[in-house]
Amino acid sequence: MELKRITHAENVRLSDSGRAVRILDQSRLPNETVYLELSQAEDLYEAIASLRVRGAPAIGIFAGYALYVLALQSQETQYGPFLEACRRNRDYLNSSRPTAVNLRHMLDRVLAVAESMPCADVPSIQAAMGQAARAIHQEDIAMCTAISEYGLSLVKAGDGILTHCNAGPLATSRYGTGLGPLFLAKERGIPLHAWCDETRPLLQGARLTAYELQQAGIDCTLICDNMASLVMKEGKINACFVGCDRVARNGDTANKIGTSGVAILAKHYGIPFYVLGPSSTIDFTCPDGDHIPIELRDGGELKEKFFSAPVALPQVKCYNPAFDVTDHSLITAIVTEKGICYPPFEQSFAQVFGRPEKEAT
Ligand SMILES: CSC[C@H]1O[C@H](OP(=O)(O)O)[C@H](O)[C@@H]1O
């Protein structure tokens, strides 16, 4: 049987000129397909802050390229001033969103290249930074493929998979993490059915997950977030697959707001709850979920965004945390590119990643 390779929208890459970052503007999907080429610091920052590019791995890939294209514009010819400019750009881009640790990890990785070349000329440093940014992108493709393989091993043909938010190719490089097994299953002719939480308030599930799955010909049904309990009770769900933005050392996981509620429901109904993500999303310096910074966003996203008229009076106060933390006790396994980690997570991380069990904080 000819295996049909799923084509993925190119969500982030270097522009053809090599001097800008080209993205598919996810804030305009699913109704408009708009590509942007960004090279100015303020535009690169805004693209992350406004979720034109979003999803922990995709943010990391974008940030690596962004620091590189900004370095290319530097007029500095001396190492010291050049490095200081790179550090300022790193700090500025890192301040765009606080929760997804991939942002910090990948900015630091590209900056570390510049910091490791004190005796090199600026053009050589710029070239090395570009190689690091491209490596981050290629590594993510490999990681998502491996995560998808491990994730697919946890389900069987005909299973119903509940998803929350978007952790597909748009949020990563290819395949995705939480959605990766669904794309891999499609390529292999294995039927799975996705039940997609719309994921208020920014509707990544409705706008992006349903879009990606529909485009790929993958069976999916869109539901409101408040329907998750009913579809679980009705026996439609055999497993929950979600992505992650930051995993603490004990397995507590920050992901899109509403994820912890899905995990509590899954526990109640005896349904396995899987977190899927690359090792670059694990923050080994973070001891537990209480130490994960949670982004607070503007209340307008609740009251008027996506509505033809406001759904609440302008004076109504709002609370809009963009993420919540799922306690490690609610997680069946954390699926990474290096293997499936089962509780106790600190021990399995040590085994899978070959790290000391107790890390210096
Ligand atoms: C593949 S990780 C995607 C992860 O990021 C999303 O957050 P946002 O849309 O705000 O970037 C969400 O938490 C997804 O699970």
The ligand as a Gaussian input file, in Angstrom:
#p B3LYP/6-31G(d) Opt

LIG

0 1
 C        3.594000      21.548000      20.815000
 S        3.482000      22.474000      22.235000
 C        2.117000      23.454000      21.904000
 C        1.570000      24.059000      23.167000
 O        1.675000      25.485000      23.091000
 C        0.362000      26.000000      23.157000
 O        0.296000      27.245000      23.777000
 P        0.166000      28.563000      22.828000
 O       -0.871000      28.256000      21.797000
 O       -0.259000      29.640000      23.814000
 O        1.535000      28.787000      22.265000
 C       -0.390000      24.966000      23.937000
 O       -0.095000      25.021000      25.313000
 C        0.124000      23.715000      23.301000
 O       -0.068000      22.546000      24.007000

